[in-house]
Amino acid sequence: MSFRKVLVASVAAGLMLAAAGASAAPIFGFTPEHADRQQALEAKFDQALSGEEMKGWLETLSSEPNHVGSPHDKANAELMLAKFKSWGWDARIETFDILYPTPIAEKLELLGPHPFTAALHETPVEGDRTSVQADRALPPYVAYQGDGDVTADIVYVNYGMPEDYKALEHLGISVKGKIVLARYGAGWRGLKPQLAEEHGAVGCLIFSDPADDGYATDDVWPKGGQRPPQGVQRGSVEKMMIYAGDPLTPGVGATKDAKRLTRETATTILHIPALPISYADAQPFLAAMGGPLAPRNFRGALPITYRTGGVGAASAHLLVKSDWSLKPIYDVIAVMKGKEFPDQWVIRGNHHDGWVFGATDPLSGNVVLMEEAKAIGALARTGWRPKRTLVYASWDAEEPGLIGSTEWAEAHAAELQKKAVAYVNSDSNERGFLGAEGSHSLQSLVNQVARDVTDPETGATVATRRRARAQVEGSRPGAREEAKAEAEIAAKGGEMPLAPLGSGSDYSAFIQHLGIASINLGYGGEGEMGGVYHSLYDSYDHYLRYGDPDFRYEVALAQTAGRVMLRLADADVPPMRLAPVSGAVSRYLKEVKQLVEKARTDDARFVALSQSNAFALSDDPTHPTHPPAAETPVEPLDFSAMDAAAERLARATTAFDTAYAAAVGHLSRAQAAALEPVMSGLEQALTAPEGLPGRPWFHHMVYAPGMLTGYGAKTLPGIREAIESRRWAEAQAYIAVVARTLDGYSSRLEQTTTTLAAK
């Protein structure tokens, strides 16, 4: 899991509020008396955590192939169910039936004078005990590609991103009717076959170049942690930026009696065949290619001359055939009912399915979730009960498309929108720094928790170490402006901002579809697990050497996520502060305005270059290229509605935070009960019923995965992506939609502030 950082620019006023709140209550949302009791509770929680216990669970859970539909995936769900029950939770398994394709036949052949048949197989590695089970695992594949049997010339498209197709177009190379060969990186894997299909390709191959996660980065497994020559990155290519979950049941849970689309009408399934391959298999294809020399940024670390290929250069035969049947998945749900607010839920999730063994992704995070649940169960045996209901969930089928969490969220949508206070997610975990993404209303909570957890390697607090890293990163030569600004916040002791949530893990249905405040937490940056990502070699033995050998960061994540859960569950008022929300919106608005100005500048530069004949004069006459095409001209946009909405939001959040902090400890039980649903439903006020353009499943108007980033977040996505694609009418329309949404949020805050002031 990579954790994206983002700066909240307008943070100064919010920091003063946080300081004021902290002087009145040591923990945000608690009275001083209750804060002391809470800290004592958290100390008992810490004492119940065991790295050795998590180590044993990780070895068991990752001992056999763990993909959707495998016997071990179900066995793991049943094991966790028994554990939750033994710890005192009311636990059950909820089953859904999903469309999940698995390989029946795969073949890839290089044709011509130097024929070659790709292995499409990962071999055992000395010292990796589970790697001998390769024959029990599914072969390397990508889920939700299209089946097919095609023969065509090959074109190398670098990372297969939009800018790469522009570079090929400049060289006069088309991929229409071809099989494209793309390398992993620079964007989400699902975009590679999707963009290939949109450009007319008939097939797509994706390989891991050693420049990105192989021998060019460090020694390969087993000598080092990086991807060996035969290693293959599996993954999903479902169009999750359209909607997440089961492709056949968008918007509803995939129960046995659910109304389903057909495979042909499901808009998230690709049509062309695609396969992931190793760099050992990719090299003969790349070496056989003729055509123009690949642009410098296309060249990787294989010992060959990288060329683009094209007509007659190299031809391949690609066959992919899958079993497209429905398969059961198993969500493990454990509940501990709240004693004061049983209808207010705090939800914690991680997933338990992997592409093969999944030791790092996801089980390093799943055993942490289990350890938290065990420790909370121990607290309950002493007589403590949470004020709000705790729900712990281990999801199935996250890897193929966030399916287990999405189907559960869709099946329980009305109840969740009424009762859920927050959703707290994790995924993979390893040595390093705390990464935190999420709803900005929970930013202050995460910052306070980070100050209360000790980094196991340095003895400093997690917050101090995170702040130090931000300052160092911001001071490096060539640092991005965002990194420099974040370094300045860190140097001044301000709150470290949360990054916005895109996609790539199980929070998506909660925040972006249902509008439930969400956080994603995990440690990383020092482990060496990226080289075995989604491969046979993501094993217990690899994690023990290169992930978190002493399991100290496993304990640190349990302490971090556990504190977030306990504070959300037991706070006198839900521990939310809203100044960071208005600060983030103001920054995002500034960014989208800058996009328009940049587009105008780019247009003026293009006109000047065209008029001066610069493109032709700068060309090599012996290797002529095509000049770039002109973009759709910039049209004027009126941001006045957004400006007014952002200003109103800043006033409303400031007034609300002041009134809310003052209300802690002074509300009657009836007043507190009346406030609970208001606070838990706040994030929903940032959603719009019409959703985003072309993808109405995504309702959140502040955060969404990008259509051309996949996992990466787009902020103010309805406006931003329209500007980036130069759809000016759409941009203007969504300026109105987002402004209306923000005004609705502000109105709700203003009404609540008035109520609090009159208590």
C-alpha positions in Angstrom: 0.0 0.0 0.0 1.4 3.4 -0.9 0.3 6.4 1.2 -0.2 9.6 -0.7 0.5 12.8 1.1 -1.4 16.0 0.7 -1.1 19.4 2.3 -4.0 21.2 4.0 -3.0 24.8 3.4 -5.5 26.7 5.5 -4.6 25.0 8.8 -3.5 27.8 11.1 -7.0 28.7 12.5 -7.8 25.1 13.0 -4.6 24.5 14.9 -5.5 27.2 17.3 -8.8 25.5 17.9 -7.1 22.2 18.4 -4.8 23.8 21.0 -7.7 25.3 22.8 -9.6 22.0 22.8 -6.5 20.2 24.0 -6.1 22.6 27.0 -9.7 21.8 28.0 -9.5 18.0 27.4 -6.3 15.9 27.0 -8.0 13.7 24.4 -10.2 15.4 21.8 -13.9 14.5 22.4 -13.4 13.6 26.1 -13.7 15.5 29.3 -10.5 15.6 31.4 -11.9 13.1 33.8 -13.0 10.7 31.1 -9.7 11.2 29.2 -7.7 9.9 32.2 -10.0 6.8 32.3 -9.5 6.4 28.5 -5.7 6.5 28.7 -5.8 3.9 31.5 -8.0 1.7 29.3 -5.7 2.1 26.3 -2.7 1.1 28.5 -4.6 -2.2 29.4 -5.3 -2.6 25.7 -1.6 -2.4 24.9 -0.7 -5.0 27.5 -2.9 -7.5 25.7 -1.1 -7.2 22.4 1.4 -9.8 21.3 3.7 -9.8 18.3 4.5 -13.5 18.7 0.8 -14.3 18.6 0.3 -12.4 15.3 3.4 -14.2 13.9 1.8 -17.5 14.5 -1.5 -16.5 13.0 0.3 -15.1 9.9 2.1 -18.4 9.3 -1.1 -20.3 9.6 -3.2 -18.0 7.4 -0.6 -17.8 4.7 0.3 -21.5 4.7 -1.7 -22.4 1.6 -3.1 -20.5 -1.5 -5.7 -18.1 -0.4 -7.4 -16.8 -3.5 -11.2 -16.4 -3.8 -12.8 -19.8 -4.1 -9.9 -21.7 -2.6 -10.5 -24.2 0.2 -8.0 -22.3 2.4 -9.8 -19.0 1.9 -12.9 -20.5 3.4 -10.9 -22.3 6.1 -9.3 -19.0 7.2 -12.8 -17.4 7.4 -14.0 -20.2 9.7 -10.8 -20.0 11.8 -11.4 -16.3 12.4 -15.0 -16.8 13.1 -14.1 -19.3 15.9 -11.5 -16.9 17.3 -13.9 -13.9 17.4 -16.4 -16.0 19.2 -13.8 -17.2 21.7 -12.9 -13.6 22.4 -16.5 -12.8 23.4 -17.8 -11.2 20.1 -21.1 -11.9 18.5 -19.7 -13.2 15.2 -21.0 -14.6 12.0 -20.0 -15.2 8.4 -22.0 -13.4 5.7 -21.8 -15.1 2.3 -22.3 -13.5 -1.2 -22.2 -15.1 -4.6 -20.0 -13.1 -7.1 -18.9 -13.4 -10.7 -15.2 -14.4 -10.4 -13.3 -15.6 -13.5 -10.5 -18.1 -13.0 -8.1 -19.3 -15.7 -8.9 -22.5 -17.7 -6.3 -22.0 -20.4 -3.5 -19.5 -21.1 -0.9 -19.4 -23.8 1.6 -16.9 -25.1 3.9 -17.6 -28.1 6.4 -15.4 -30.0 6.1 -16.2 -33.7 8.7 -15.7 -36.4 12.3 -16.6 -36.9 13.1 -16.9 -33.1 10.0 -18.6 -31.7 9.5 -18.7 -27.9 6.8 -20.0 -25.6 6.3 -18.1 -22.4 6.4 -20.1 -19.2 3.5 -18.2 -17.5 4.6 -20.0 -14.3 6.5 -19.2 -11.1 9.0 -21.7 -9.9 10.0 -22.6 -6.3 12.7 -20.5 -4.5 15.2 -21.9 -2.0 14.3 -20.8 1.5 10.7 -20.0 0.6 8.8 -23.0 2.0 5.4 -22.3 0.5 6.7 -21.6 -3.0 6.8 -25.3 -3.7 3.0 -25.1 -3.8 2.9 -23.3 -7.1 0.9 -26.1 -8.7 -1.8 -25.7 -6.1 -2.2 -21.9 -6.9 -4.0 -20.4 -9.8 -1.5 -19.5 -12.6 -0.6 -15.8 -13.1 -3.6 -13.9 -14.4 -5.6 -10.7 -14.2 -9.2 -10.8 -13.2 -12.0 -9.4 -15.4 -10.0 -9.2 -18.6 -11.8 -10.4 -21.7 -11.3 -14.0 -23.0 -9.8 -14.3 -26.5 -7.5 -16.1 -28.9 -5.6 -13.5 -31.0 -2.5 -13.4 -33.2 -1.1 -9.9 -34.0 2.1 -7.8 -34.2 3.3 -6.4 -30.9 3.8 -2.8 -29.9 5.7 -1.8 -26.8 3.8 1.1 -25.0 6.0 1.8 -22.0 3.7 2.1 -19.0 0.7 2.2 -21.2 -0.5 5.5 -19.8 -2.1 8.4 -21.9 1.2 10.3 -22.3 2.8 7.1 -23.7 0.2 6.8 -26.4 0.8 10.5 -27.2 4.5 9.7 -27.6 3.8 6.8 -29.9 1.4 8.9 -31.9 4.2 11.5 -32.3 6.3 8.6 -33.8 3.5 7.6 -36.1 2.9 4.3 -34.4 -0.7 3.0 -33.9 -1.7 0.1 -31.7 -4.9 -0.6 -33.6 -5.2 -4.3 -34.3 -2.0 -5.0 -32.3 -1.1 -6.7 -29.0 0.4 -4.1 -26.7 3.2 -4.9 -24.2 3.2 -2.6 -21.2 5.2 -2.5 -18.1 3.9 -2.2 -14.6 4.1 1.2 -12.9 3.1 4.9 -13.4 -0.5 4.0 -13.0 -3.0 1.3 -12.0 -2.7 -2.0 -13.9 -6.3 -1.9 -15.0 -5.8 1.2 -17.0 -3.2 -0.5 -19.2 -5.6 -3.0 -20.9 -8.4 -0.5 -20.8 -6.5 2.2 -22.6 -5.1 -0.4 -25.0 -8.7 -1.5 -25.8 -9.8 2.1 -26.3 -6.9 2.7 -28.7 -8.0 -0.4 -30.8 -5.6 -3.0 -29.5 -6.7 -6.7 -29.6 -4.7 -7.9 -26.6 -2.5 -6.7 -23.7 0.5 -8.1 -21.9 1.8 -6.5 -18.7 5.3 -7.3 -17.3 7.4 -6.1 -14.4 10.5 -4.5 -15.7 13.6 -5.0 -13.4 14.1 -1.2 -13.4 11.0 -0.9 -11.2 11.1 -3.8 -8.8 13.8 -6.2 -9.8 17.5 -6.5 -9.9 18.1 -2.9 -10.8 16.6 -1.9 -7.4 18.3 -4.5 -5.2 19.1 -8.2 -5.0 16.2 -10.5 -5.9 14.6 -13.1 -3.8 15.9 -15.1 -2.0 19.2 -13.2 -1.8 17.3 -9.9 -1.4 13.7 -8.8 -1.3 13.1 -7.8 -5.0 11.2 -9.6 -7.8 13.0 -12.6 -9.3 13.1 -13.1 -13.1 10.1 -15.5 -13.0 8.0 -13.4 -10.6 4.6 -12.2 -11.9 2.3 -9.5 -10.5 -1.3 -10.7 -10.6 -4.1 -8.3 -10.1 -7.6 -7.1 -11.1 -8.3 -5.1 -14.2 -12.0 -4.5 -13.3 -13.0 -0.9 -14.0 -13.4 -0.1 -10.4 -13.4 3.7 -11.2 -16.9 3.0 -12.6 -18.1 1.1 -9.6 -16.5 -1.3 -7.2 -17.7 -4.8 -6.2 -19.3 -7.6 -8.1 -19.6 -6.6 -11.8 -23.1 -8.1 -12.1 -24.8 -6.4 -9.1 -23.8 -2.7 -9.0 -25.5 -0.9 -6.1 -27.0 -4.0 -4.5 -25.6 -6.9 -2.4 -24.7 -10.0 -4.4 -27.1 -12.3 -2.5 -28.4 -15.5 -4.0 -31.7 -13.8 -5.1 -30.1 -10.5 -6.3 -31.0 -9.3 -9.8 -27.9 -9.6 -11.9 -26.6 -8.0 -15.1 -25.2 -10.3 -17.8 -21.5 -10.5 -18.3 -22.0 -8.7 -21.7 -23.8 -5.8 -20.1 -21.5 -5.3 -17.1 -19.6 -2.1 -17.8 -16.6 -2.9 -15.6 -15.4 -6.0 -17.5 -12.9 -5.6 -20.3 -13.3 -7.1 -23.8 -9.8 -7.9 -24.9 -7.6 -10.7 -23.5 -4.8 -9.7 -21.1 -2.1 -11.5 -19.2 0.6 -10.5 -16.7 4.0 -12.0 -17.4 7.5 -12.0 -15.8 10.4 -10.1 -17.1 12.0 -13.4 -18.0 9.1 -14.1 -20.3 8.9 -10.5 -21.6 12.6 -10.2 -22.6 12.4 -12.4 -25.8 9.4 -10.5 -27.1 11.1 -7.1 -26.5 14.4 -8.3 -28.0 12.5 -9.4 -31.2 10.9 -6.1 -31.8 12.0 -3.8 -34.5 10.6 -0.4 -35.3 11.9 3.0 -34.0 14.1 3.2 -31.0 11.9 3.6 -27.9 12.0 7.1 -26.4 14.4 7.4 -23.5 11.7 7.3 -20.8 10.4 4.0 -22.3 13.7 2.2 -21.6 13.9 -0.2 -18.7 16.8 -2.3 -17.2 16.7 -5.4 -19.4 20.0 -6.1 -21.3 18.4 -5.3 -24.7 17.8 -2.3 -27.0 14.2 -1.2 -26.3 12.2 -0.6 -29.5 8.6 0.2 -30.0 7.8 -2.6 -32.5 5.1 -2.3 -35.1 4.1 -3.8 -38.4 6.1 -7.0 -39.1 8.6 -6.4 -36.3 7.4 -9.2 -33.9 4.2 -11.2 -33.8 2.6 -13.1 -31.0 -0.2 -15.5 -30.3 -2.2 -14.9 -27.1 -4.9 -17.2 -25.7 -6.9 -16.6 -22.5 -9.9 -18.6 -21.5 -11.6 -18.4 -18.1 -14.3 -20.0 -16.0 -16.9 -17.2 -15.5 -19.0 -18.9 -12.9 -20.4 -17.5 -9.6 -18.3 -18.2 -6.6 -19.0 -17.8 -2.9 -17.1 -15.3 -0.7 -17.0 -15.2 3.1 -17.1 -11.9 5.1 -16.4 -12.5 8.8 -18.4 -9.9 10.9 -17.9 -9.6 14.6 -20.0 -7.2 16.8 -19.7 -5.9 20.3 -22.9 -3.9 21.2 -22.5 -0.5 22.7 -24.0 0.1 26.1 -25.1 3.8 25.6 -25.4 4.3 21.8 -26.0 0.8 20.4 -27.3 2.2 17.1 -24.0 4.1 16.5 -21.5 1.9 14.8 -17.7 2.2 14.6 -16.5 -0.2 11.9 -13.0 -1.7 11.5 -12.0 -3.7 8.4 -9.1 -5.5 6.6 -9.3 -8.3 4.1 -8.2 -11.9 4.2 -8.1 -13.0 0.6 -4.8 -12.9 -1.4 -3.7 -13.6 -4.9 -1.6 -16.6 -3.7 -0.5 -16.8 -0.1 -0.9 -13.1 0.7 1.4 -12.9 3.7 2.0 -9.2 3.3 -1.0 -8.3 1.2 -3.3 -8.6 3.1 -2.6 -10.9 6.0 0.0 -8.7 7.7 -2.9 -6.3 8.3 -5.5 -8.9 8.9 -3.7 -10.4 11.9 -3.4 -6.9 13.4 -7.2 -6.6 13.2 -7.5 -10.0 14.9 -5.1 -8.9 17.6 -7.1 -5.7 18.3 -10.3 -7.8 18.5 -8.7 -10.2 21.0 -7.4 -7.3 23.2 -10.8 -5.6 23.1 -12.4 -8.9 24.1 -10.0 -9.0 27.1 -11.1 -5.5 28.1 -14.8 -6.6 27.9 -14.1 -9.5 30.3 -13.0 -7.0 32.9 -16.5 -5.4 32.8 -15.8 -2.6 30.3 -18.2 -2.2 27.4 -17.9 0.4 24.6 -20.4 3.3 24.5 -20.9 2.8 20.8 -21.2 -0.5 19.0 -17.9 -1.9 17.6 -18.0 -3.9 14.3 -14.9 -5.8 13.3 -14.9 -7.2 9.7 -12.5 -9.4 7.8 -13.5 -9.0 4.2 -13.2 -11.6 1.4 -12.6 -10.8 -2.3 -10.9 -7.5 -1.9 -8.2 -8.3 -4.5 -10.5 -8.8 -7.5 -12.4 -5.6 -6.9 -13.1 -4.6 -3.3 -15.9 -7.0 -3.5 -16.6 -8.4 0.0 -16.7 -5.0 1.6 -18.7 -3.5 -1.2 -21.3 -6.2 -1.3 -21.7 -6.0 2.5 -22.0 -2.2 2.4 -24.5 -2.3 -0.5 -26.6 -5.0 1.3 -26.7 -3.0 4.5 -26.6 0.5 2.9 -29.7 2.0 4.6 -28.7 0.8 8.0 -25.1 1.9 7.6 -26.1 5.4 6.5 -28.3 5.7 9.6 -25.9 4.2 12.1 -22.2 4.2 11.0 -20.1 6.9 12.7 -16.8 6.0 10.9 -15.0 3.2 9.1 -11.4 2.5 9.9 -9.4 0.4 7.3 -6.0 -1.1 7.0 -4.4 -3.4 4.4 -0.8 -4.4 4.2 1.7 -3.4 7.0 5.5 -3.4 7.3 8.3 -1.5 8.9 8.4 2.3 8.6 6.4 5.4 9.0 2.7 5.9 9.7 0.6 6.5 6.6 -2.8 8.0 7.1 -5.4 8.8 4.5 -9.0 9.8 5.1 -11.8 12.1 5.8 -10.5 15.4 7.0 -13.0 15.5 9.8 -10.9 12.8 11.5 -7.6 14.5 11.0 -7.3 15.8 14.5 -8.1 12.4 16.0 -5.4 10.7 13.9 -2.8 13.3 14.9 -3.6 12.9 18.6 -3.3 9.1 18.4 0.0 9.4 16.6 1.3 11.4 19.5 0.3 8.6 21.9 2.0 5.7 20.1 5.8 5.1 20.3 7.8 4.2 17.2 9.4 0.8 18.0 12.7 1.5 16.2 13.5 5.0 17.5 11.6 5.4 20.8 10.2 8.7 19.5 6.5 9.1 19.1 5.0 8.0 15.7 4.0 11.7 15.2 7.5 13.0 15.9 9.1 10.5 13.5 6.5 11.3 10.8 7.1 15.0 11.2 10.8 14.6 11.0 10.5 12.6 7.7 8.2 15.3 6.2 10.9 17.9 7.0 13.6 15.9 5.4 11.6 15.1 2.3 10.6 18.7 1.9 14.3 19.8 2.0 15.6 17.5 -0.7 16.7 19.0 -4.0 13.8 19.0 -6.4 11.2 18.5 -3.8 7.6 19.1 -4.9 5.9 22.2 -3.7 3.4 20.1 -1.7 6.3 18.4 0.1 7.9 21.7 0.9 4.7 23.1 2.3 4.1 20.0 4.4 7.6 20.2 5.7 6.8 23.8 6.8 3.8 22.6 8.7 5.8 19.9 10.3 8.6 22.3 11.3 6.0 24.6 13.0 4.5 21.7 15.0 1.1 21.9 13.1 -1.2 19.0 12.5 0.0 16.7 9.8 -2.6 16.5 7.1 -4.4 13.4 6.0 -4.0 12.4 2.4 -7.3 12.1 0.5 -8.8 8.6 -0.2 -8.8 7.3 -3.8 -9.3 3.6 -4.2 -7.3 0.4 -3.9 -8.7 -0.9 -0.6 -12.0 -1.6 1.3 -12.8 1.9 2.4 -14.2 2.8 -1.1 -17.8 1.7 -0.7 -18.0 3.3 2.7 -16.8 6.8 2.0 -17.3 7.2 -1.8 -20.6 5.4 -2.2 -22.3 5.7 1.2 -20.7 8.9 2.5 -19.3 7.4 5.8 -16.3 9.1 7.3 -13.3 6.8 6.7 -9.6 6.4 7.6 -7.0 4.1 6.1 -4.0 3.4 8.3 -0.7 1.4 7.9 3.0 1.6 8.4 5.5 1.3 5.6 8.5 2.8 3.7 11.3 0.6 5.2 10.2 -2.9 4.4 11.1 -4.5 1.1 7.9 -6.2 0.1 7.2 -4.4 -3.2 9.2 -6.8 -5.3 7.0 -9.7 -4.5 3.7 -7.8 -4.6 0.8 -10.0 -5.8 3.1 -12.9 -6.6 3.8 -16.5 -5.4 6.6 -15.1 -3.3 4.5 -12.9 -1.1 5.0 -15.5 1.6 5.5 -15.9 5.3 9.2 -16.5 4.9 9.6 -13.4 2.8 7.7 -11.2 5.3 9.7 -12.6 8.1 12.9 -11.4 6.5 11.9 -8.2 4.7 8.5 -7.0 6.1 8.6 -6.7 9.8 10.9 -9.4 11.2 10.2 -8.7 14.9 6.5 -7.9 14.4 7.0 -4.6 16.2 5.2 -2.6 13.6 2.4 -5.1 13.7 2.0 -4.1 17.4 2.4 -0.4 16.5 -0.5 -0.7 14.0 -2.7 -2.5 16.5 -1.9 0.3 19.0 -2.7 3.0 16.4 -5.9 1.6 14.9 -7.0 0.2 18.3 -6.8 3.7 19.8 -8.7 5.2 16.9 -11.4 2.6 17.4 -11.6 2.9 21.2 -11.7 6.7 21.1 -14.4 6.7 18.4 -16.4 4.2 20.5 -16.0 5.9 23.9 -15.7 9.6 23.3 -18.2 11.9 25.1 -18.9 13.3 21.6 -17.6 11.8 18.4 -14.0 13.2 18.1 -14.4 15.1 14.9 -13.0 18.6 14.1 -14.0 20.3 10.9 -11.6 23.1 10.2 -9.4 20.7 8.3 -12.4 20.0 6.0 -12.7 23.6 4.9 -8.9 24.0 4.7 -8.7 21.0 2.3 -11.6 22.3 0.2 -10.0 25.7 -0.1 -6.7 24.1 -1.2 -8.4 21.9 -3.8 -10.3 24.8 -5.2 -7.1 26.7 -5.6 -5.6 23.7 -7.4 -8.4 23.4 -10.0 -8.3 27.1 -10.7 -4.5 26.7 -11.4 -5.3 23.9 -13.8 -7.3 26.3 -15.9 -4.5 28.8 -15.9 -2.0 26.2 -16.8 -4.2 25.1 -19.7 -4.3 28.7 -21.0 -0.5 29.0 -20.8 0.0 25.6 -22.6 -2.4 26.7 -25.4 -0.5 30.0 -25.9 2.8 28.1 -26.0 1.5 25.6 -28.5 0.2 28.4 -30.8 3.5 30.1 -30.7 5.5 27.0 -31.5 3.1 26.1 -34.4 3.2 29.6 -35.9 7.1 29.6 -35.8 7.2 26.1 -37.5 9.2 25.0 -34.4 8.0 21.4 -34.5 9.1 20.8 -38.0 12.4 22.6 -37.6 13.3 20.7 -34.4 12.6 17.3 -36.1 15.4 15.0 -37.3 14.8 14.9 -41.1 16.0 11.3 -41.2 13.4 10.2 -38.6 10.4 12.5 -39.2 7.6 12.5 -36.6 4.1 13.8 -36.4 3.5 17.2 -34.7 1.3 17.1 -31.6 -2.4 17.8 -32.1 -4.0 20.9 -30.8 -6.1 20.6 -27.6 -9.7 21.8 -27.2 -9.4 25.5 -26.5 -9.9 26.7 -23.0 -13.4 28.2 -22.3 -14.1 30.6 -19.5 -15.3 29.1 -16.2 -17.2 31.0 -13.5 -16.0 29.9 -10.1 -18.0 32.5 -8.1 -20.4 29.8 -6.7 -17.5 27.7 -5.5 -15.7 30.8 -4.0 -18.8 31.7 -2.0 -19.4 28.1 -0.9 -15.8 27.7 0.3 -15.9 31.0 2.2 -19.2 30.0 3.9 -17.7 26.6 4.7 -14.7 28.2 6.4 -17.0 30.3 8.6 -19.3 27.4 9.4 -16.5 25.0 10.4 -14.8 27.6 12.6 -18.0 28.4 14.5 -19.0 24.7 14.8 -15.6 23.6 16.1 -15.7 26.3 18.8 -19.3 25.3 19.9 -18.6 21.6 19.7 -15.4 21.8 21.8 -17.3 23.8 24.4 -20.1 21.3 24.5 -17.9 18.4 25.7 -18.9 17.4 29.2 -21.9 19.8 29.2 -24.5 17.8 27.3 -27.3 15.9 28.9 -27.7 12.3 27.9 -30.7 13.3 25.8 -28.7 16.1 24.1 -25.8 13.7 23.4 -28.1 11.1 22.0 -29.7 13.8 19.7 -26.2 14.9 18.5 -24.9 11.4 17.7 -26.8 10.9 14.4 -26.0 14.5 13.3 -22.3 13.8 13.7 -22.3 10.4 12.1 -24.2 11.7 9.1 -22.0 14.7 8.4 -19.9 13.0 5.7 -23.0 12.1 3.8 -23.7 15.9 3.4 -20.6 15.9 1.1 -22.3 13.5 -1.3 -24.5 14.4 -4.3 -27.4 12.0 -5.4 -26.4 12.3 -9.1 -22.8 11.1 -8.4 -19.9 11.8 -10.7 -20.1 12.2 -14.5 -20.4 8.8 -16.1 -20.1 7.0 -12.8 -23.1 7.6 -10.5 -22.0 5.0 -8.0 -19.4 7.5 -6.7 -21.4 10.1 -4.7 -18.7 11.9 -2.8 -18.0 15.3 -4.3 -14.6 15.9 -2.5 -12.8 12.5 -2.9 -12.8 9.8 -5.6 -10.4 7.6 -7.5 -9.4 9.1 -10.8 -10.6 7.8 -14.1 -7.0 7.8 -15.3 -5.3 7.1 -12.0 -7.2 4.1 -10.7 -6.0 4.0 -7.1 -4.8 7.6 -6.9 -7.3 10.1 -5.5 -8.8 13.0 -7.4 -10.1 15.9 -5.2 -13.1 17.8 -6.3 -13.2 15.1 -9.0 -16.3 16.3 -10.9 -14.6 19.7 -11.5 -11.0 18.6 -11.7 -11.3 15.7 -14.2 -13.6 17.8 -16.5 -10.9 20.5 -16.6 -8.1 18.0 -17.2 -10.1 16.5 -20.1 -11.1 20.0 -21.3 -14.8 19.2 -21.0 -15.7 22.8 -20.2 -19.4 22.6 -20.0 -19.2 19.6 -17.7 -16.7 21.5 -15.5 -19.1 24.4 -15.2 -22.0 22.1 -14.4 -20.1 20.4 -11.6 -18.9 23.8 -10.2 -22.7 24.3 -9.5 -23.2 20.7 -8.1 -20.2 20.9 -5.8 -21.1 24.4 -4.6 -24.6 23.3 -3.8 -23.3 20.3 -1.9 -20.9 22.4 0.2 -23.7 24.8 0.9 -25.8 21.9 2.2 -22.9 20.8 4.4 -22.5 24.3 5.8 -26.2 24.7 6.4 -26.2 21.5 8.5 -23.2 22.8 10.5 -24.8 26.2 11.1 -28.0 24.6 12.4 -26.1 22.3 14.7 -23.9 25.2 15.9 -27.0 27.2 16.8 -28.4 24.2 18.7 -25.1 23.7 20.6 -24.9 27.4 21.5 -28.4 27.2 23.0 -27.9 24.1 25.1 
